Amino acid sequence: MTIRYVSTRGGVPPAGFEEVLLAGLAADGGLYVPESWPRLEREDLEELRGASYQQVAARVLAPFVGDALSEADLRRLIEQAYGAFDHTAVAPLRQIGPNDWLLELFHGPTLAFKDIALQLLGFLFEHALARRRQSITVVGATSGDTGSAAIAACAGRERMSVVILHPRDRISEVQRRQMTTVEAANVHNVAIEGSFDDCQALVKAMFNDPVFRERLNLAAINSINWARVVAQSVYYVTSALALGAPWRRVSFAVPSGNFGDVYAGYVAKRMGLTIGQLIVATNRNDILSRFFATGRYGLGPVEATMSPSMDIQVASNFERLLFDLLERNGPEVARLMAQLAERRSFAVPADALGRACELFDAARVDEEETAVTMAELLRTTGELIDPHTAVGVHAGRASRVDPAMPLVVLATAHPAKFPDAVRRATGLAPTLPPRLADLLQRPERFTVLPSDLAEVQAHIENLVTEPA
Ligand SMILES: *Cc1c(COP(=O)(O)O)cnc(C)c1O
């Protein structure tokens, strides 16, 4: 039996894993989700106790991949993806209280949790492209973390070029250098004289230009890609197993922006993992916590915070949850998303909100609480944490209902990725891991361009079509 994926808007025929992997977004504008949820039974979970991260990943991913990959190929790609992580456990737990844990997701090449999904995605893409004898150009805009993780995932791959647009002088030096010091010939950075929104508008316009899109075979590796979501479900399973699942329930607090990471926890729960609470932690940009409080999903202005990777308003993966809350009524999801585009908000019926609140708790954390949490954790445990993780710690402690149930907070970034905010809150300057110690001395390579579509397109076309 092989798995099939349907669109949350119900407007396209079901598709297989490889199609979903390469397409990203469905052609009706919806997001792909599995037609039915694969199960991890109690015995399956018991069997996985003591298994390595890679072994658990192979078991969790296999039913989602279906017959798109052989078992041996899947295992090999997983081994390759996680071989370069700094920690052999890939995502180790660290205790920070009597029954509180950090799940460290930042031991990949670019020091944020996005590496866990994107490293695997790079290998999955390469495998699919080789089979199809195709090449692609990955084009993306970044306000910081995603660009470096995408570059690290694509660097040196034969059938992929990657072009990342960032707003000139508006991302941190560490973030910029993680992108611009990569030496691979297929990696191209463009600093746009404008804002992140300008960069995103340029990328959108390139995808909306059918001739350009086809000629360069443009692809996106953004957070709505199903393979990214399911790669993230793996660490919910490994950490819950380490803390007593399936005999004990475990709660999670998840620093959230696009709703991809915490939705991956929901997927693990639907599969049968014994999860207690799933706590959605947001910063001042609180569209998600407002939704869980009121049932209304309404866009507001984006505010800058010290946890910039969560400074977003439209939480794109939320549509996947909405699909389930509305009992998989695709046309109704399409109607609400159209209403969102037109009127900037929509509301769900009371029964759907009831279902949402059974599944999730949510809390909003302000800047002061974030800073205080960083300082307090340093004082009580000696741990330096980054501002995103601090939002998770604060929200988790405020929202947990049962202190006897283990609480795992997802540590989504290494503190050295946000040195200024960490130093301001704690008085300590976090240090980069040894492999990145000379990051600030490495030569950089990037092109500065005005925010002009024709110029950017001409530049990219030159890069990609010219033999290296
Ligand atoms: C992307 C990111 C998040 C938010 O994750 P979502 O899947 O978008 O909810 C949180 N913390 C860090 C450090 C990130 O890079």
PDBQT file of the ligand as one rigid body, heavy atoms in Angstrom, charges set to zero:
ROOT
HETATM    1  C1  LIG A 501      12.131  29.112  11.863  1.00  0.00    +0.000 C 
HETATM    2  C2  LIG A 501      12.409  29.240  13.313  1.00  0.00    +0.000 A 
HETATM    3  C3  LIG A 501      11.384  29.147  14.280  1.00  0.00    +0.000 A 
HETATM    4  C4  LIG A 501       9.922  28.993  13.920  1.00  0.00    +0.000 C 
HETATM    5  O1  LIG A 501       9.598  27.738  13.389  1.00  0.00    +0.000 OA
HETATM    6  P1  LIG A 501       8.255  27.535  12.564  1.00  0.00    +0.000 P 
HETATM    7  O2  LIG A 501       8.320  26.167  12.009  1.00  0.00    +0.000 OA
HETATM    8  O3  LIG A 501       8.275  28.596  11.496  1.00  0.00    +0.000 OA
HETATM    9  O4  LIG A 501       7.109  27.724  13.512  1.00  0.00    +0.000 OA
HETATM   10  C5  LIG A 501      11.740  29.220  15.619  1.00  0.00    +0.000 A 
HETATM   11  N1  LIG A 501      13.035  29.401  16.002  1.00  0.00    +0.000 NA
HETATM   12  C6  LIG A 501      14.031  29.499  15.101  1.00  0.00    +0.000 A 
HETATM   13  C7  LIG A 501      15.412  29.721  15.587  1.00  0.00    +0.000 C 
HETATM   14  C8  LIG A 501      13.767  29.418  13.738  1.00  0.00    +0.000 A 
HETATM   15  O5  LIG A 501      14.778  29.536  12.848  1.00  0.00    +0.000 OA
ENDROOT
TORSDOF 0
